């Protein structure tokens, strides 16, 4: 079983990751990697996504936690949703779809908004540190899913932020390279 490696012991984090041939997406090696990454991500209480380079695999693959997607969906709920809305088929379908991890293979950022906003950011490969990183408020990504089907997904806010952080991992960039201000976890609440 792989593990999330710290940046100081992981040279894959500083390399541009290689594409996975589409014919190998449904193969045993790629599927085993996806399964192990999902397991690792599920164990992380505050982890929202994980890129293959973080586990020492220089491949263009990342996974976004269903918990993070559910958080994004909840952020879009009305401030005081009605009981009817919460019990509606639309709300149930949204929760079910958003609670599954999403796999992005060979992703490409195809569009980003010009507007930038500093966002609080951390990383499972740089534990104990946080920073404020300027990120586009909207982003659109094109990728393959774990079944080898191509899809496009647009996002704003938190999910757009995740897209950019994970795409940086695939380019050999850490958030610490872009942070306007870095601080230790002990300073986070100050």
C-alpha positions, 0 to 999 in steps of 0.5 A: 500500500502506498503512502502520502509522502512528505515533500522533503522525501518525494522527488515526484512532486517536483517533476512534470507528471506523465500522461496515462495512455487512455488504453491503460486507464482501465488496466490493473495498474491504474485501477489499483493506484486509484483504489489505493489513492481513494483509501488514503484520501478517505483516511485524511480528516481534512484532505480534500484531494490527492494527486498521484505525485503525492504518493510518488507516482509521476502520473497525471491523475488526481482524485477529489474527495466526495466530502469536498464535493459535498461541501461545495454543494452545501455551500450552494444551498440557500441560507435557510433551505425549506424542508421541502427542498431538503426532502426533494428528489433534486436535493437527494440526487445532488447529495448522492452524486456529490458524495462520491470521489471523482477521478481526473486522469490526464486533466487539462485546465481549458479555461480560468477566470481572470479574477483572482482571489487569495485563498487559504491553502494547505497540502497533505505533502506539506503538513503543518504549514498553511498559506494564502495563494492567489487563485482564479475564482472559476476554472474548467477542466477536461479529463478522463474518468476512471472508466476511460470516458472523457468529460468536462467540468466547470467549477467556481469557488472551493472546487475551482481552487482544488482544481488549480492546486491539483493541476499544480501538483501535476506540473511539479509546483507546490502551493508554497511556490505561489503563496503570498504568505506562509505560516505554521499550523499553530498560527492558523487561528491567529 
